[in-house]
Amino acid sequence: MALGTPLLVSAAALAALALPDAAPDATPSAAPHRAEPVAAVTPACRGRLSPSASSARFLVDVRLPLRAEGRFTDISGELLPVHDGGCEVHVRLRADTVAYEGPDWMADLTRSPAFLDADAHPEVAFDAQAFPATWLADGGPIRGRLRLRGRERPVEFELRPAACPRPGADCPIVVVGEVNRRDFGMQAYRFTVRDAVRFEFRIRLETAR
């Protein structure tokens, strides 16, 4: 609302080159076993985001001795296949559900007109452009548009390499990125709050097939 798979190569051919020439009357040895190549698995690119298992967090740099980390408690979206084997991801958040693990006044301030203006603009949306499905496993840059506080801007987040063969099902799809709050009209408290806002999405899918 912050964001390569190793290839298995058989060493059998190299090992054969290292063997000494057999004597003319020696019984020929069996041909070295060649391992079958392992096909790369493309993660499934379809599923509805699980609201209970997914999370969307953000970190604001405050020039105070406290950690301003919040989360959106209402999150929805989906992962969809597109032409040429690509994927799209769409995420929707509710700005009026922002919560902090710290003091309540931080959540109230974040929802206020000085920042998210949640009453006037309750929805935060991120719509990614199409990207290769293999990036769900390998990671890569995700470009798209972020709508925040009634303003829509192009952003680039980073899709992190997956920690399992089936991202979204067996482990979260992790997207991170950073935006400048002033690009979305948040000008208040410039001497106490830095401009950079970092996002982290951890996406689990209800269905992955």
N, C-alpha and C positions, 0 to 999 in steps of 0.2 A: 501497500500500500502502500534488496536489497536483496541472481539472483540465476587416455585412450585405453580401451580395452586391450590387454596384452594379447598377442598372437602366439599360438603354440606352434613351434616349428620342430619337425622331427630331426633328430641328430643321427639317424641311421645311416644316411648317405655319407656324412663326414666320418663316421666310425669305419665304414667300409674302405675308405681311402687310406686309413691308417693301418689296415691289416697287411702283413707281409705277403709277397707272392707265394702261392702254393707250389710245391715241388711237382714235376710232371706226373709222378706215379701216385701222388697223394689223392685221397678221396676228396672230391670237392665238398666244401662245407655248405651247409644250408644257407640260402639267401637270408640276409638280415631282415628281421621283422620291421615292417614300416607301420608306424602308428597312423591310424586314420585321422585326418584333420578334424578338429572339433569345430562344428559350425557355431558362428556367433549367434547369440540369442538377442533378438530385438525385443525390448520390453513392450508390454501391452500398452497401447495408446488409446484407452477408452475407460472411462469410469467417472462416476459422480463422487465428488469430494465428500469425505466423511466429516461432518461437523464436530462429532465428539472426539475423533482421533487426530484431527488436524489442528494446526495453530498458526496464528499470525501475530508476530511480536514486532515491536519497534523500540528503538533506543534513541533518546534525545540527549545530546551532550549539554549538560547544564554546568555552568561555572559555579557550582555549589558542591559541598561535600556530601552528595547523595547520588544514588543511581536512579535515573529517570527512565525506567524500562516498563513499558506497558504492553497490553495485549488486547486484541479484539476478541470478545467472547462469543460473537456471532459471526460465523464464517461459512460460506457455501461456494459452490463452483463445480466445474467439470473439466475433464481432459478429453479432447475429441480428436479423432483422426481426420486428416485432410488429404488432398491429392498428393501423389508421388511419395506416399509413405511418411508424410510429416505429421506433426502434432500441433494442436493449439491448447492453451490452458486459459481458463477464465475463472477469476476469483472475485467474490463479492464479500464485502465486510460491512458491518454496521458501526458507524462512528459513535453512535450513542451507546454502544456497549463497551467502550474502552474501560479497562480496569488496570489498576496498579497493585503490585505487591506491597508497595509502601504506603505513604499517607494518602488519605482520601482526597485531600485538596489537590493533589497532582492529577487525579482523574477528572475532577471537576474543572480544573484549569485547562486540561487538554480538550475536553468537550466544549469549552466555552467559545464564544465568537472570536476570541483572540487567537485561537489555534484551529481546531477542526470545524468549529461552528456546527456541531452535530445536529442541533435542532433544525437549522436551515438546510443542511446538506448531510443527511444521515447515511448515505451510501458512499462507500469507497470501492472503486472497481479497478481491477487490473486485467487487461486483455492482451495476451501475447500474440505476436505474429507467429506464423508457422515456422517450426524448426524441425530438424531431423529427429525421428523417433529414437535413433541410437544415442542421442544426447541425454536421454533419460538415464542411461547407464554411464556414458562417458563424461557428461557435463558439457557446458558450453554457454555462450552468451545468449540471453533471452531478451529480445527487443519487443517492445509493445507500448501501450498507452496506459497511463495511470490517471484516474479521475479522482480527485481529492479536493474537498472543500469547494465543489462546484467548478473546478478548473481541470482541464485535461491537458496533459503534457506527455511527450514521448520520453520514455525511460529505457534504460538498459540494465537488467539484472543478471545475475550469474546463477546458472543451474549447476549445482555441485555434483561431482561424480557420485554414483549410487554406492551404497554399502552392501547391496545384495543383488541377486540376479533379477528379482521382480520388484523394482521400485514402485512404491505406491501400494503394494500388497504386503510384502514382507519387511519393508523399511520405508521411511518417509522419502518423498521427493522434496529435496531442500533447495529453495531459491532464496538468494540473498541479494541485497542491493542498497543503494544510498541515493537519496534525493535531497535537493535543496528546498527547505520549507518556504523560502521567499518566492520560489517559482509558483507556489500555490497560494500566494497571498497572505502568508503568515509572517507578518512583519513585527509583531509585538515582542517585547522583552529582548531586544537585540543585544543588550549588554549582559544579560544573564543566561541566555539560551543561544547556543551556537546554531548555525544555519543547517548543518548536516543532520539528517534523520535517517537512521539505518533500519532496514526492514529484514525480517527473516520469516519465510513461509515454510512450514513443514507439512506436507500434504500427504494424506492417506486417502485411499480410494475405497468406496463401498463395494465396487465391483471392478475387477481387473481381469480382462480376458483377451 
